[in-house]
Amino acid sequence: MIAVVLLGAGNVGQHLFEAIKKSSDTEVVQWYNRDIAKLQPFKNETDICDSIESLKEADIYIIAVSDDAIKNLALQLPFNDRLVVHTSGMTSIHDLDKSLHRGVFYPLQSFTKGKPIDFKKVPICLEALNKQHYVILQQLANALGSKSYKINTEQRKTLHLSAVFVNNFGNQLFRIAHELSDAKNINFEILKPLIVETADKINELSPYMAQTGPAVRGDKKTLKQHLKELDNSPHKLVYELMTQSIKRTHGKR
Ligand SMILES: NC(=O)c1ccc[n+]([C@@H]2O[C@H](COP(=O)([O-])OP(=O)(O)OC[C@H]3O[C@@H](n4cnc5c(N)ncnc54)[C@H](OP(=O)(O)O)[C@@H]3O)[C@@H](O)[C@H]2O)c1
Protein backbone atom coordinates (compact mmCIF):
# COMPACT_ATOMS: atom_id res chain seq x y z
CA MET A 1 0.00 0.00 0.00
CA ILE A 2 1.48 3.36 -1.03
CA ALA A 3 0.73 6.03 1.58
CA VAL A 4 0.21 9.47 0.06
CA VAL A 5 -0.03 12.90 1.65
CA LEU A 6 -1.78 15.24 -0.76
CA LEU A 7 -1.08 18.98 -0.61
CA GLY A 8 -3.58 21.16 -2.48
CA ALA A 9 -7.32 20.89 -2.99
CA GLY A 10 -7.70 22.52 -6.38
CA ASN A 11 -8.64 20.83 -9.64
CA VAL A 12 -5.73 18.39 -9.64
CA GLY A 13 -5.78 17.76 -5.89
CA GLN A 14 -9.46 16.81 -5.96
CA HIS A 15 -9.14 14.53 -8.99
CA LEU A 16 -6.06 12.84 -7.52
CA PHE A 17 -7.90 12.29 -4.25
CA GLU A 18 -10.80 10.58 -6.07
CA ALA A 19 -8.44 8.45 -8.20
CA ILE A 20 -6.38 7.34 -5.18
CA LYS A 21 -9.58 6.56 -3.25
CA LYS A 22 -10.64 4.15 -6.00
CA SER A 23 -7.35 2.24 -5.92
CA SER A 24 -6.77 -0.63 -3.50
CA ASP A 25 -2.98 -0.21 -3.70
CA THR A 26 -2.69 3.35 -2.50
CA GLU A 27 -4.28 5.59 0.10
CA VAL A 28 -4.40 9.31 0.97
CA VAL A 29 -3.37 9.23 4.63
CA GLN A 30 -3.68 13.01 4.95
CA TRP A 31 -4.86 15.94 2.84
CA TYR A 32 -3.45 19.42 3.42
CA ASN A 33 -4.85 22.65 2.06
CA ARG A 34 -4.10 26.28 3.01
CA ASP A 35 -7.86 26.89 3.18
CA ILE A 36 -9.27 24.04 5.30
CA ALA A 37 -12.86 24.92 4.33
CA LYS A 38 -12.27 23.26 0.92
CA LEU A 39 -11.43 19.99 2.69
CA GLN A 40 -14.37 19.93 5.12
CA PRO A 41 -16.59 17.83 2.79
CA PHE A 42 -13.90 15.10 2.90
CA LYS A 43 -13.26 15.07 6.65
CA ASN A 44 -14.87 11.64 7.07
CA GLU A 45 -12.79 10.16 4.23
CA THR A 46 -9.26 11.11 5.26
CA ASP A 47 -7.34 13.13 7.81
CA ILE A 48 -7.55 16.80 6.74
CA CYS A 49 -5.25 19.61 7.90
CA ASP A 50 -4.15 23.18 7.19
CA SER A 51 -0.92 23.10 9.18
CA ILE A 52 2.27 22.14 7.40
CA GLU A 53 3.82 21.39 10.78
CA SER A 54 1.43 18.50 11.43
CA LEU A 55 2.07 16.49 8.26
CA LYS A 56 2.07 12.73 8.79
CA GLU A 57 4.65 10.24 7.58
CA ALA A 58 4.00 8.91 4.06
CA ASP A 59 5.73 7.25 1.09
CA ILE A 60 4.97 10.17 -1.25
CA TYR A 61 4.01 13.81 -0.72
CA ILE A 62 2.21 15.21 -3.76
CA ILE A 63 2.26 19.01 -4.04
CA ALA A 64 -0.68 19.96 -6.28
CA VAL A 65 -0.78 23.72 -5.72
CA SER A 66 -0.47 26.72 -8.07
CA ASP A 67 2.87 26.79 -9.91
CA ASP A 68 3.99 29.96 -8.12
CA ALA A 69 3.40 28.43 -4.67
CA ILE A 70 5.25 25.11 -5.18
CA LYS A 71 8.78 26.24 -4.30
CA ASN A 72 7.78 28.03 -1.12
CA LEU A 73 5.51 25.23 0.09
CA ALA A 74 8.28 22.67 -0.47
CA LEU A 75 10.64 24.90 1.55
CA GLN A 76 8.22 24.87 4.48
CA LEU A 77 7.99 21.07 4.72
CA PRO A 78 9.08 20.07 8.23
CA PHE A 79 11.27 17.12 7.12
CA ASN A 80 14.12 16.15 4.80
CA ASP A 81 14.87 13.06 2.78
CA ARG A 82 11.28 12.13 1.95
CA LEU A 83 9.89 11.71 -1.56
CA VAL A 84 8.13 14.94 -2.58
CA VAL A 85 6.73 15.50 -6.05
CA HIS A 86 4.89 18.33 -7.78
CA THR A 87 2.28 18.01 -10.54
CA SER A 88 3.28 20.99 -12.68
CA GLY A 89 4.12 21.00 -16.38
CA MET A 90 6.21 24.16 -16.21
CA THR A 91 8.07 23.80 -12.91
CA SER A 92 11.56 22.31 -12.75
CA ILE A 93 12.25 19.34 -10.50
CA HIS A 94 15.02 21.52 -9.06
CA ASP A 95 12.47 24.05 -7.73
CA LEU A 96 11.84 21.52 -4.96
CA ASP A 97 14.25 21.97 -2.07
CA LYS A 98 17.51 20.00 -2.29
CA SER A 99 17.03 18.52 1.18
CA LEU A 100 14.09 16.48 -0.19
CA HIS A 101 13.97 13.41 -2.42
CA ARG A 102 12.55 15.22 -5.43
CA GLY A 103 10.27 14.10 -8.23
CA VAL A 104 7.55 15.11 -10.67
CA PHE A 105 4.16 13.45 -11.16
CA TYR A 106 2.64 15.46 -14.01
CA PRO A 107 -0.72 14.24 -15.29
CA LEU A 108 -1.14 15.39 -18.88
CA GLN A 109 -4.85 16.13 -18.91
CA SER A 110 -7.14 19.10 -18.39
CA PHE A 111 -8.74 18.86 -14.94
CA THR A 112 -11.80 20.79 -13.85
CA LYS A 113 -13.58 20.25 -10.53
CA GLY A 114 -16.86 18.42 -10.96
CA LYS A 115 -15.97 16.94 -14.38
CA PRO A 116 -15.00 13.30 -13.70
CA ILE A 117 -11.81 11.98 -15.31
CA ASP A 118 -10.85 8.35 -15.81
CA PHE A 119 -7.21 8.13 -14.70
CA LYS A 120 -6.78 5.03 -16.89
CA LYS A 121 -6.83 7.52 -19.77
CA VAL A 122 -4.46 10.03 -18.14
CA PRO A 123 -0.78 9.75 -19.16
CA ILE A 124 1.47 10.56 -16.21
CA CYS A 125 4.87 12.11 -16.93
CA LEU A 126 7.37 11.03 -14.31
CA GLU A 127 10.73 12.42 -13.30
CA ALA A 128 12.95 11.48 -10.37
CA LEU A 129 16.62 11.93 -9.56
CA ASN A 130 17.28 8.26 -8.88
CA LYS A 131 15.99 4.87 -9.97
CA GLN A 132 14.54 3.89 -6.58
CA HIS A 133 12.31 6.99 -6.41
CA TYR A 134 11.34 6.63 -10.06
CA VAL A 135 10.12 3.09 -9.36
CA ILE A 136 7.90 4.32 -6.48
CA LEU A 137 6.35 6.96 -8.78
CA GLN A 138 5.81 4.28 -11.43
CA GLN A 139 4.06 2.09 -8.84
CA LEU A 140 1.79 4.99 -7.89
CA ALA A 141 0.88 5.64 -11.55
CA ASN A 142 0.20 1.90 -12.00
CA ALA A 143 -1.98 1.87 -8.88
CA LEU A 144 -4.15 4.57 -10.51
CA GLY A 145 -4.33 2.50 -13.71
CA SER A 146 -2.45 5.20 -15.62
CA LYS A 147 0.20 4.77 -18.27
CA SER A 148 3.41 6.53 -17.23
CA TYR A 149 6.26 8.02 -19.26
CA LYS A 150 9.80 9.01 -18.29
CA ILE A 151 9.95 12.73 -19.17
CA ASN A 152 12.66 15.15 -18.06
CA THR A 153 12.06 18.79 -17.11
CA GLU A 154 12.96 20.17 -20.57
CA GLN A 155 10.73 17.63 -22.37
CA ARG A 156 7.91 18.34 -19.90
CA LYS A 157 8.03 22.07 -20.65
CA THR A 158 7.73 21.31 -24.38
CA LEU A 159 4.86 18.91 -23.66
CA HIS A 160 3.13 21.66 -21.71
CA LEU A 161 3.60 24.06 -24.65
CA SER A 162 2.22 21.41 -27.03
CA ALA A 163 -0.72 20.87 -24.67
CA VAL A 164 -1.56 24.60 -24.88
CA PHE A 165 -1.85 24.27 -28.68
CA VAL A 166 -3.89 21.07 -28.48
CA ASN A 167 -6.16 21.94 -25.58
CA ASN A 168 -6.39 25.70 -24.94
CA PHE A 169 -5.99 26.89 -28.53
CA GLY A 170 -8.09 24.01 -29.86
CA ASN A 171 -10.85 24.92 -27.41
CA GLN A 172 -10.63 28.62 -28.33
CA LEU A 173 -11.20 27.62 -31.97
CA PHE A 174 -14.34 25.71 -30.84
CA ARG A 175 -15.40 28.88 -29.04
CA ILE A 176 -14.95 31.01 -32.18
CA ALA A 177 -17.01 28.50 -34.18
CA HIS A 178 -19.68 28.64 -31.45
CA GLU A 179 -19.80 32.46 -31.66
CA LEU A 180 -19.99 32.49 -35.47
CA SER A 181 -22.76 29.89 -35.57
CA ASP A 182 -24.72 31.55 -32.72
CA ALA A 183 -24.63 34.87 -34.58
CA LYS A 184 -26.56 33.21 -37.44
CA ASN A 185 -28.91 31.21 -35.18
CA ILE A 186 -27.24 27.92 -36.10
CA ASN A 187 -27.37 25.17 -33.47
CA PHE A 188 -23.79 24.38 -32.31
CA GLU A 189 -24.88 20.71 -31.98
CA ILE A 190 -24.46 20.41 -35.77
CA LEU A 191 -20.70 21.03 -35.42
CA LYS A 192 -20.11 18.61 -32.52
CA PRO A 193 -19.72 15.39 -34.57
CA LEU A 194 -17.06 17.20 -36.65
CA ILE A 195 -15.17 18.19 -33.49
CA VAL A 196 -15.27 14.61 -32.21
CA GLU A 197 -14.24 13.14 -35.59
CA THR A 198 -11.34 15.62 -35.89
CA ALA A 199 -9.94 14.47 -32.56
CA ASP A 200 -10.71 10.80 -33.20
CA LYS A 201 -8.98 10.78 -36.59
CA ILE A 202 -5.54 11.30 -35.07
CA ASN A 203 -5.82 7.80 -33.55
CA GLU A 204 -5.41 6.52 -37.11
CA LEU A 205 -3.65 9.26 -39.08
CA SER A 206 -0.88 11.74 -38.29
CA PRO A 207 -2.13 15.34 -37.93
CA TYR A 208 -0.26 16.06 -41.19
CA MET A 209 -2.16 13.35 -43.11
CA ALA A 210 -5.49 14.21 -41.45
CA GLN A 211 -5.56 17.84 -42.62
CA THR A 212 -8.34 18.80 -45.06
CA GLY A 213 -10.01 22.09 -46.03
CA PRO A 214 -9.51 25.10 -48.31
CA ALA A 215 -6.01 26.06 -47.06
CA VAL A 216 -4.45 22.65 -47.75
CA ARG A 217 -6.31 22.39 -51.08
CA GLY A 218 -5.21 25.90 -52.05
CA ASP A 219 -8.84 26.83 -52.71
CA LYS A 220 -8.27 30.57 -53.23
CA LYS A 221 -11.89 31.53 -54.00
CA THR A 222 -13.24 29.92 -50.79
CA LEU A 223 -10.44 31.44 -48.69
CA LYS A 224 -11.29 34.88 -50.08
CA GLN A 225 -15.00 34.44 -49.33
CA HIS A 226 -14.30 33.35 -45.76
CA LEU A 227 -12.06 36.38 -45.18
CA LYS A 228 -14.74 38.65 -46.63
CA GLU A 229 -17.31 37.17 -44.23
CA LEU A 230 -14.89 37.88 -41.36
CA ASP A 231 -14.37 41.54 -42.33
CA ASN A 232 -14.52 43.66 -39.14
CA SER A 233 -14.40 40.48 -37.02
CA PRO A 234 -11.68 39.97 -34.37
CA HIS A 235 -11.43 36.39 -35.65
CA LYS A 236 -10.16 37.43 -39.10
CA LEU A 237 -6.55 37.56 -37.88
CA VAL A 238 -6.85 34.07 -36.37
CA TYR A 239 -8.20 32.76 -39.70
CA GLU A 240 -5.30 34.40 -41.60
CA LEU A 241 -2.64 33.07 -39.21
CA MET A 242 -4.06 29.53 -39.20
CA THR A 243 -4.35 29.56 -43.00
CA GLN A 244 -0.71 30.69 -43.34
CA SER A 245 0.37 28.01 -40.88
CA ILE A 246 -1.46 25.23 -42.79
CA LYS A 247 -0.07 26.48 -46.15
CA ARG A 248 3.46 26.57 -44.74
CA THR A 249 3.14 23.02 -43.36
CA HIS A 250 1.78 21.68 -46.64
CA GLY A 251 4.11 23.66 -48.92
CA LYS A 252 1.36 25.82 -50.46
CA ARG A 253 1.73 29.52 -51.29
N1 LIG B 1 -5.80 21.98 -13.89
C1 LIG B 1 -5.17 21.26 -14.78
O1 LIG B 1 -5.75 20.89 -15.79
C2 LIG B 1 -3.73 20.80 -14.54
C3 LIG B 1 -3.24 19.73 -15.30
C4 LIG B 1 -1.96 19.25 -15.03
C5 LIG B 1 -1.18 19.85 -14.05
N2 LIG B 1 -1.66 20.92 -13.35
C6 LIG B 1 -0.80 21.50 -12.30
O2 LIG B 1 -1.30 21.08 -11.02
C7 LIG B 1 -1.07 22.13 -10.05
C8 LIG B 1 -2.39 22.53 -9.42
O3 LIG B 1 -3.23 23.05 -10.42
P1 LIG B 1 -4.82 23.19 -10.18
O4 LIG B 1 -5.44 23.38 -11.52
O5 LIG B 1 -5.27 22.09 -9.30
O6 LIG B 1 -4.86 24.57 -9.39
P2 LIG B 1 -6.12 25.28 -8.71
O7 LIG B 1 -7.37 24.52 -9.00
O8 LIG B 1 -6.04 26.71 -9.07
O9 LIG B 1 -5.82 25.10 -7.14
C9 LIG B 1 -4.74 25.79 -6.58
C10 LIG B 1 -4.33 25.13 -5.28
O10 LIG B 1 -3.10 25.76 -4.86
C11 LIG B 1 -3.28 26.24 -3.53
N3 LIG B 1 -2.46 27.43 -3.35
C12 LIG B 1 -2.41 28.54 -4.14
N4 LIG B 1 -1.53 29.40 -3.65
C13 LIG B 1 -0.99 28.84 -2.52
C14 LIG B 1 -0.02 29.27 -1.58
N5 LIG B 1 0.60 30.44 -1.70
N6 LIG B 1 0.29 28.40 -0.56
C15 LIG B 1 -0.34 27.21 -0.43
N7 LIG B 1 -1.27 26.76 -1.30
C16 LIG B 1 -1.59 27.57 -2.33
C17 LIG B 1 -4.77 26.53 -3.41
O11 LIG B 1 -5.10 26.58 -2.05
P3 LIG B 1 -6.42 27.38 -1.52
O12 LIG B 1 -7.56 26.46 -1.78
O13 LIG B 1 -6.14 27.55 -0.07
O14 LIG B 1 -6.49 28.66 -2.31
C18 LIG B 1 -5.34 25.31 -4.15
O15 LIG B 1 -5.31 24.17 -3.32
C19 LIG B 1 -0.36 23.25 -10.80
O16 LIG B 1 1.03 23.09 -10.64
C20 LIG B 1 -0.75 23.03 -12.25
O17 LIG B 1 0.20 23.51 -13.17
C21 LIG B 1 -2.93 21.41 -13.56
The ligand as a Gaussian input file, in Angstrom:
#p B3LYP/6-31G(d) Opt

LIG

0 1
 N       -5.804000      21.981000     -13.889000
 C       -5.169000      21.255000     -14.782000
 O       -5.751000      20.891000     -15.791000
 C       -3.733000      20.803000     -14.535000
 C       -3.240000      19.727000     -15.300000
 C       -1.956000      19.246000     -15.025000
 C       -1.180000      19.845000     -14.052000
 N       -1.664000      20.924000     -13.354000
 C       -0.801000      21.501000     -12.299000
 O       -1.301000      21.083000     -11.019000
 C       -1.065000      22.131000     -10.047000
 C       -2.387000      22.534000      -9.419000
 O       -3.228000      23.054000     -10.417000
 P       -4.818000      23.187000     -10.182000
 O       -5.437000      23.385000     -11.516000
 O       -5.270000      22.093000      -9.303000
 O       -4.856000      24.570000      -9.386000
 P       -6.123000      25.277000      -8.706000
 O       -7.366000      24.520000      -9.001000
 O       -6.040000      26.708000      -9.067000
 O       -5.824000      25.103000      -7.143000
 C       -4.736000      25.790000      -6.578000
 C       -4.332000      25.130000      -5.282000
 O       -3.104000      25.761000      -4.860000
 C       -3.278000      26.237000      -3.529000
 N       -2.462000      27.428000      -3.346000
 C       -2.413000      28.540000      -4.139000
 N       -1.527000      29.403000      -3.654000
 C       -0.993000      28.843000      -2.522000
 C       -0.018000      29.266000      -1.583000
 N        0.596000      30.438000      -1.697000
 N        0.286000      28.405000      -0.559000
 C       -0.336000      27.209000      -0.429000
 N       -1.270000      26.759000      -1.296000
 C       -1.595000      27.570000      -2.334000
 C       -4.774000      26.531000      -3.410000
 O       -5.097000      26.577000      -2.045000
 P       -6.420000      27.376000      -1.519000
 O       -7.562000      26.464000      -1.785000
 O       -6.138000      27.550000      -0.073000
 O       -6.493000      28.659000      -2.307000
 C       -5.338000      25.312000      -4.154000
 O       -5.306000      24.169000      -3.316000
 C       -0.356000      23.254000     -10.798000
 O        1.031000      23.088000     -10.640000
 C       -0.753000      23.025000     -12.252000
 O        0.205000      23.515000     -13.167000
 C       -2.931000      21.409000     -13.565000

